[in-house]
């Protein structure tokens, strides 16, 4: 279980109602990581080609920054 902020600054908890009963892939990544970007491209392509409503991907991005903004 965890709670993080999304890109809008809103808190999102996991698990939640949107993923209940679904298979969830939790991707831990950073936009500075070439391997992570390859994985992201694969996952986006896979989800576009396989409209599986029982599969959700949650990406947790860790970024290097001096400020939160």
N, C-alpha and C positions, 0 to 999 in steps of 0.2 A: 504494500500500500504506500502511496506517496501523493503529495500535492505539489504542483509546480505552477508557474505562470505561463500563459500562452503568449503569442506575439502581441496581443492586445493588452497584456498586463493582467488579464483575468485569471483567477485561480482555477485550476483543473485538478480534480482528484482522480486517482486510479486505484481500484476499479471504479467504474461509474455505469450508469444505465445504458450508455451508448455501446458499451462493449460486453454487457452481460450476456452470457451464453454464446459468445463468439470466440473464435481463435484470434489471439492478439500477438502480433510481432512487435516487440519493443526494441527499437533501434537506438543505440547510444552512439552519437556521432558528433562531428564538428565540421563546419563548412570549410575549415582549413585542412582537412584530412582527405587526401586523394582516394584512399580506399573507401572511406565513408561515402564520398560523392559517387563512386562507382556503384556501391551498394544501393544508394538512393535512386540512381538512374534505373537500376535493375528493378527495384521495388515499384517505382512509378510505372514503368513499362509493364510489369507483371499485372498490376492492378488494373491498368487500362485494358489489357488483353483478356483478363479474367474477371468479369464483373461478379465477383463472389461477395455477396452481402454478409456472409458469415466470417469474413476475414477482415481484420482491422490492423492498421499499422500505426504505431505511436512512435514518433521520432523525438528523442531527447537530445538536443544540441547543446554541447558545451563549447563556449566561445571564449577567446582571450580578449579582454577589454578592461580598460582602466576604470570605466564607469558602467553602471547598469544600463544606461541608455545606449 
